[in-house]
Amino acid sequence: MKHSGTWPGAVLLCTSIAIIGGCAGQKGIYLMETPAVYEESAIDPFAHLDDSHRTLDLSVFFATNRSRDLTTDDHSTFGNTVDDKLHLGFATVRFGGDGYTWEQLAYDSTSADRAAPVPLSLDAVQQLITLRLDQPADGTEKPELAVFGNSIEAELDRAVDREIVIYVHGTKTDFLNAVV
């Protein structure tokens, strides 16, 4: 059987479709798959929460020595360029999109049967203080650190299980993927 000269073109076309299809796939960051221990109802991760804690928002404290990401519209996140400052603050992570409810989040977090992937987004970034890293520590207490410490204490006072998340931004990842 004789092949025509079109098979390289067909391979190129198939490869292009695969690449375009891959690029058109799900973008963004989504809630991880439900751990088996929650799927099997062995543990209810939300049983201890009162109504004030049943929310779609999660605060994540951060500490980073990375510069602001100037490629974003509002410059609210941080990139991978090392800065001479330490930025301390908190980010608010949102679970779900428009119309998504706490009840849906609780179900999706404890079930393997999700109707759709649950998007996670960075709702806000609040920088509380910035410290210069090129100044040696002199052992004196810095009043600006009290702002960050007081924010952590206030979050612990509100927390039912007295646990908080502090993210330290490193390299080889962007701020959004690491915080979310």
Backbone torsions as a table, in degrees:
resi	resn	phi	psi	omega
1	MET	NA	134.9	-176.5
2	LYS	-99.3	131.2	178.5
3	HIS	-89.7	141.1	175.1
4	SER	-81.6	172.2	-178.7
5	GLY	-78.7	13.0	-176.5
6	THR	-93.9	-9.4	-176.6
7	TRP	-64.2	-36.0	174.5
8	PRO	-62.6	-36.1	177.3
9	GLY	-66.1	-38.5	179.1
10	ALA	-65.8	-40.8	177.5
11	VAL	-62.9	-44.1	178.7
12	LEU	-61.8	-42.7	179.1
13	LEU	-63.1	-46.4	179.1
14	CYS	-62.4	-42.3	178.8
15	THR	-62.9	-43.7	179.2
16	SER	-61.6	-42.9	178.7
17	ILE	-63.0	-41.2	179.2
18	ALA	-63.9	-42.4	-179.7
19	ILE	-66.4	-46.8	179.7
20	ILE	-63.1	-41.8	177.9
21	GLY	-61.4	-40.5	177.9
22	GLY	-65.1	-39.1	179.6
23	CYS	-71.1	-26.8	-177.9
24	ALA	-88.6	-0.5	-179.3
25	GLY	-69.4	-170.9	-178.4
26	GLN	-59.8	127.9	173.3
27	LYS	-112.3	159.8	179.1
28	GLY	103.5	-171.6	-177.4
29	ILE	-121.7	136.5	-174.2
30	TYR	-128.5	156.4	176.7
31	LEU	-57.3	134.9	179.9
32	MET	-63.4	165.2	176.6
33	GLU	-62.3	151.5	-178.7
34	THR	-68.8	127.0	175.6
35	PRO	-61.9	144.7	-176.4
36	ALA	-56.4	-36.4	-177.6
37	VAL	-62.7	-28.8	177.2
38	TYR	-84.8	-35.1	179.0
39	GLU	-61.3	-38.5	-175.9
40	GLU	-86.5	8.1	178.8
41	SER	59.3	23.7	177.6
42	ALA	-69.7	-31.2	179.9
43	ILE	-137.7	133.8	172.0
44	ASP	-98.7	104.9	-175.0
45	PRO	-69.7	-8.9	-176.0
46	PHE	-113.8	1.0	-174.8
47	ALA	-58.6	-33.4	-175.9
48	HIS	-85.0	-5.1	-175.8
49	LEU	-85.8	134.7	172.5
50	ASP	-88.3	176.4	-174.7
51	ASP	-59.2	-32.6	-178.4
52	SER	-68.4	-18.7	179.6
53	HIS	-101.2	-1.7	179.0
54	ARG	-91.8	81.8	-173.8
55	THR	-132.9	162.0	179.4
56	LEU	-90.7	-0.7	-178.4
57	ASP	-108.5	143.2	177.9
58	LEU	-133.0	128.9	176.4
59	SER	-88.7	133.0	176.7
60	VAL	-125.8	117.2	176.5
61	PHE	-74.9	148.2	179.2
62	PHE	-137.5	154.1	172.1
63	ALA	-136.3	123.5	-178.9
64	THR	-144.6	144.8	173.1
65	ASN	-107.2	28.0	178.3
66	ARG	-98.4	149.0	178.8
67	SER	-74.8	158.6	174.8
68	ARG	-57.5	144.8	177.2
69	ASP	-85.1	105.2	-176.5
70	LEU	-80.3	-2.0	178.9
71	THR	-85.5	-11.9	178.2
72	THR	-86.9	156.0	-177.4
73	ASP	-59.9	-41.9	-175.7
74	ASP	-106.5	2.7	179.1
75	HIS	55.6	30.4	-174.0
76	SER	-84.9	-14.4	-179.2
77	THR	-110.4	-177.9	-175.7
78	PHE	-119.3	146.9	-179.6
79	GLY	-98.0	-148.6	-179.6
80	ASN	-110.1	1.1	178.6
81	THR	-77.2	127.2	-179.1
82	VAL	-68.7	136.1	-179.3
83	ASP	-108.5	164.7	175.4
84	ASP	-93.8	15.0	-179.8
85	LYS	-127.7	154.3	172.1
86	LEU	-105.3	120.7	-179.5
87	HIS	-101.6	126.7	179.8
88	LEU	-121.2	136.7	179.5
89	GLY	-178.6	-157.0	176.9
90	PHE	-142.8	151.9	176.7
91	ALA	-117.2	149.1	175.7
92	THR	-108.3	119.3	179.0
93	VAL	-98.4	133.6	-179.7
94	ARG	-109.2	132.3	176.8
95	PHE	-97.4	126.6	175.6
96	GLY	86.8	169.0	179.9
97	GLY	-104.5	-161.3	179.7
98	ASP	-58.1	134.5	177.3
99	GLY	80.4	-3.5	179.8
100	TYR	-73.8	142.9	-175.4
101	THR	-119.7	166.0	175.7
102	TRP	-60.1	-41.6	-179.2
103	GLU	-60.3	-39.1	176.6
104	GLN	-66.7	-40.9	178.6
105	LEU	-63.0	-44.4	179.4
106	ALA	-61.2	-42.8	178.3
107	TYR	-65.1	-49.1	-177.5
108	ASP	-64.8	-25.4	179.8
109	SER	-81.9	-13.7	-177.1
110	THR	-123.9	11.4	-177.5
111	SER	-132.2	147.3	174.3
112	ALA	-85.6	-10.7	-175.4
113	ASP	-101.8	78.7	177.3
114	ARG	-91.3	141.0	177.8
115	ALA	-68.9	-33.6	-178.9
116	ALA	-157.9	158.9	175.6
117	PRO	-59.6	146.7	-179.5
118	VAL	-97.6	111.2	-179.4
119	PRO	-72.4	145.0	174.1
120	LEU	-115.7	138.3	-179.0
121	SER	-139.4	157.6	176.4
122	LEU	-89.8	108.3	-174.4
123	ASP	-84.0	-35.2	-178.9
124	ALA	-159.9	152.5	173.3
125	VAL	-130.6	121.9	-179.5
126	GLN	-118.1	109.7	175.2
127	GLN	-83.3	124.7	-178.0
128	LEU	-91.1	-44.9	180.0
129	ILE	-148.1	161.0	174.9
130	THR	-131.6	130.5	178.6
131	LEU	-116.9	137.2	176.9
132	ARG	-75.9	133.6	-179.3
133	LEU	-89.6	-13.7	-177.5
134	ASP	-89.1	4.7	176.5
135	GLN	-105.0	126.4	-178.3
136	PRO	-65.4	146.1	176.1
137	ALA	-70.9	130.7	-178.1
138	ASP	-106.2	5.3	177.1
139	GLY	86.9	-6.9	179.0
140	THR	-86.7	151.1	179.5
141	GLU	-73.1	134.0	179.7
142	LYS	-95.1	119.3	-179.1
143	PRO	-58.8	-32.4	-178.9
144	GLU	-66.4	-25.3	176.6
145	LEU	-69.0	-26.4	178.8
146	ALA	-62.5	-32.1	178.6
147	VAL	-60.9	-47.3	179.5
148	PHE	-66.9	-46.7	179.5
149	GLY	-61.0	-41.1	178.6
150	ASN	-65.6	-35.4	177.4
151	SER	-65.3	-41.0	177.8
152	ILE	-64.9	-44.6	179.2
153	GLU	-62.0	-40.7	179.1
154	ALA	-63.7	-40.5	178.4
155	GLU	-66.1	-40.3	177.3
156	LEU	-63.9	-37.4	178.3
157	ASP	-64.3	-33.2	179.2
158	ARG	-81.4	-23.9	-173.7
159	ALA	-72.8	136.3	178.0
160	VAL	-71.0	-43.7	-176.2
161	ASP	-99.0	8.2	176.1
162	ARG	53.3	40.5	175.2
163	GLU	-123.1	142.4	173.9
164	ILE	-134.2	167.0	177.5
165	VAL	-113.1	127.5	171.8
166	ILE	-120.2	119.1	-178.7
167	TYR	-98.5	129.0	175.4
168	VAL	-106.8	110.8	-175.1
169	HIS	-73.8	121.1	178.7
170	GLY	-109.5	-147.7	-177.7
171	THR	-105.3	173.3	175.3
172	LYS	65.2	19.8	172.9
173	THR	-154.3	157.1	176.0
174	ASP	-95.9	165.5	-175.6
175	PHE	-58.6	-47.4	-177.4
176	LEU	-58.4	-51.2	-178.7
177	ASN	-63.5	-35.6	-178.0
178	ALA	-76.1	-42.9	-178.4
179	VAL	-70.0	-43.2	-177.0
180	VAL	-77.6	NA	NA
